[in-house]
Amino acid sequence: MEEPAPSAGQEKLYAEDLADDGYVWDLTRVWAHQPEMKEQLMRLFDATADAAGLTPRDKAVIVIAQAATIGDSYCAVAWGKRLTDWSDPQTAVAALTGDDGSFSEREQACPGRLGTHRRPLPRQQYAAGHPASA
């Protein structure tokens, strides 16, 4: 893919990556072709997560579990770094390996945790009042 045309949006995305990580992510180079679309999508994701009451840590746990389940090392590494920043390296490793010991009952019930790392809970566990039904 060709480098995106210089724009204020492209420069902002690159500057954010450089400030946060010291380099520009490949995915950022893709989004830099239409930075305003990335902004819109991120606002939608944030609004949806806020409506669901998800914390940044919840979002990281969900994304890491899903990424690990499908073998997406790119997202797993990116979100693993974020989770490390928000908690600690051991928590990020636990999320990547499906070790639920580091997570609260609520976090274990996050939809992303129900990938190949975990067996889904029996249906009766989803009864009203159980954390998985929240």
C-alpha positions, 0 to 999 in steps of 0.5 A, a space after each residue: 500500500 502506498 503512503 497516504 497523502 499528507 494531511 492534518 489527520 495523517 500527521 495527527 495519527 502519526 504523531 500520536 503513534 510516535 508519542 505513544 510507541 516510538 514508531 508508526 503502526 502499520 494499521 495507522 498507515 492504513 487509517 491515515 488514508 481516511 483519518 476522519 473515518 477512523 475518528 468516526 469509527 472510534 467514536 462509535 466504539 467508545 459510545 458503544 462501550 460506554 453504553 455497555 459500561 465497559 472500562 478500558 481494561 474490559 475492552 482490552 480483555 475482550 480484544 485480547 481474548 478475541 485476537 488470541 482466539 483467532 491468532 491475530 498477534 497484531 491486535 493481541 500485541 497492541 492491546 496487550 501493551 495497553 493492558 500492561 499500561 493499565 494494569 501490569 504485564 502479568 495481567 496482559 500475559 494472563 489475558 493472552 493465555 486465557 488464564 482467568 485467575 487474574 480476572 474478576 468474575 465480571 471480567 471472566 463473563 465478558 463476551 470476548 473471554 468465551 473464545 477457545 480459551 474458555 468453555 461457555 458457561 452452562 445456560 442456567 448460569 445466565 439466569 437473572 442476577 448471575 454476573 454473566 447476565 449483566 
